[in-house]
Amino acid sequence: MKNVPLRRTPLEMNAEEFRRVGYSLVDRIAEYLTWINDRSNPITRAESPDQVRHLLSIEGLPATGMPAEKLISKATQLLFDHSLFNGHPKFWGYITSSPAPIGILGDFLASAVNPNVGAFALSPMATEIERQTVRWIADMIGYPTTCGGILVSGGNMANFVCFLAARKAKIPWDVRKEGIAKSKRLRVYCSSETHTWIQKATDIYGLGHDSIAWIQTDDRQRMVAQDLRLKISEDLKNGCVPLLVVGAAGTVGTGAIDPLEEIASICKEFGIWFHVDGAYGGFAAVLPEASSDLKALRLADSVAVDPHKWLYAPLEAGCALVRNREALVDAFSYHPVYYHFDDHADEELTNFHELGPQNSRGFRALKIWLALQQAGKDGYIEMIREDCRLAAELFSALVRYPDLEPLTCGLSIATFRYVPAELRAKGKKAEEYLNKLNTEILSRLQSSGKAYPSNALVKEKYALRVCIVNFRTTADDLMQLPQLVVKIGGETDAELRSREYKPSSD
Ligand SMILES: *Cc1c(COP(=O)(O)O)cnc(C)c1O
């Protein structure tokens, strides 16, 4: 290399320094991966916000710089000593997966190249990798691979993108120009088990959440198609404009799958956009044994899935798929004068800024693209199947514990609660107490660092909820949970009962 004078800046790192700091960081991450596989290590230290805040310097932004080596070492220590580890084999909370190690490396590489995946010209290889990733995702869940699709930050954003495609396609005037002030009668339909993204979407995009028609669910938390039909018919009689129906491919609470096939035919009959929220369960459609209802997501006008859930990609990664690619372009495309991105007019060219709300876009696809190939479709079938099998195994093991009441089991989610024998079927006061008791049991479980379930509300019952999107969990890990709940449940009940439960007032 010629001896050119280099600009000296505080952010530059020469190759030697980068290598030294980088290698030692990789060593620390490798140690961490060994560490979490030791089951006896805690999932969390359950420190309070104050405790965590005090670990950071109270001083303001430093005026002068510091060496990278020292900073990376300090950040590594802070994070490895004071985080909650969803990569731990006993983490089963919410729907946050253990991140695939190849995804960790993928994000590292992606940020090194730093392509702006808003336009092909700025990210030639990254754009094509994202296109291929989207096609593979569609293929995996049995959705037409000719669909349009884009990676976004997560399930909420993926659902928003599909929502906006539906809004553009189904509102009978130019909504992108005129907005929605024209009509107060736009309607969207979803079950009462739907994730809060639908409130956010109707709120953010101007419909307001009064536009939501909440459809009843049956005793398995599935949408009642008959009620959907009824509400649509009433709305039509009253001059409303039905925009879309949201069907769940795995509800966030209990993993319920709506009768997607029936919903599809109702949507077809009335000309309504059929959207499937598969943020949690969509990828389970890859299983050959998936139910026909789950597989019916192939009939939807749009589907949201979440690679940072069941593809085990590190946060963040969601994916919106829209059957008719043009509907996606129609909803988002602009051609500003300051973009000169259409050099290959004779070839099919993807500028992702035209397919979604973002302008500059990071390279989210790489971590997914790598993991999909590392495991292959068969590898994913095996992992997703095992996650579901483990939840079912836990659920059937619960009958052996007289103080545990099994509640639901769907996909890889099992819910149950702690009920001391003498409080079973005792009426309203007892039920209120049981909800308090199980709330407290969950807090104690989570802060124990020994297991990390979360909660669900199942027909007014506060339930402990185990959701396995974790390729490290074994049957052994899981089978220790009932015993732990019985122990913590007994202790908590002994402390709370006399204070919180007055049977005489029942
Ligand atoms: C997780 C989830 C969402 C939201 O996804 P994020 O990635 O958290 O934004 C939406 N719907 C369902 C059914 C989910 O499980």
PDBQT file of the ligand as one rigid body, heavy atoms in Angstrom, charges set to zero:
ROOT
HETATM    1  C1  LIG A 601     -45.474 -10.937  18.860  1.00  0.00    +0.000 C 
HETATM    2  C2  LIG A 601     -46.733 -10.722  18.157  1.00  0.00    +0.000 A 
HETATM    3  C3  LIG A 601     -47.001  -9.500  17.541  1.00  0.00    +0.000 A 
HETATM    4  C4  LIG A 601     -46.061  -8.324  17.638  1.00  0.00    +0.000 C 
HETATM    5  O1  LIG A 601     -44.792  -8.642  17.124  1.00  0.00    +0.000 OA
HETATM    6  P1  LIG A 601     -43.488  -7.820  17.564  1.00  0.00    +0.000 P 
HETATM    7  O2  LIG A 601     -42.397  -8.513  16.866  1.00  0.00    +0.000 OA
HETATM    8  O3  LIG A 601     -43.407  -7.915  19.052  1.00  0.00    +0.000 OA
HETATM    9  O4  LIG A 601     -43.683  -6.418  17.109  1.00  0.00    +0.000 OA
HETATM   10  C5  LIG A 601     -48.182  -9.382  16.840  1.00  0.00    +0.000 A 
HETATM   11  N1  LIG A 601     -49.052 -10.408  16.775  1.00  0.00    +0.000 NA
HETATM   12  C6  LIG A 601     -48.827 -11.589  17.366  1.00  0.00    +0.000 A 
HETATM   13  C7  LIG A 601     -49.830 -12.702  17.243  1.00  0.00    +0.000 C 
HETATM   14  C8  LIG A 601     -47.655 -11.794  18.085  1.00  0.00    +0.000 A 
HETATM   15  O5  LIG A 601     -47.434 -12.962  18.677  1.00  0.00    +0.000 OA
ENDROOT
TORSDOF 0
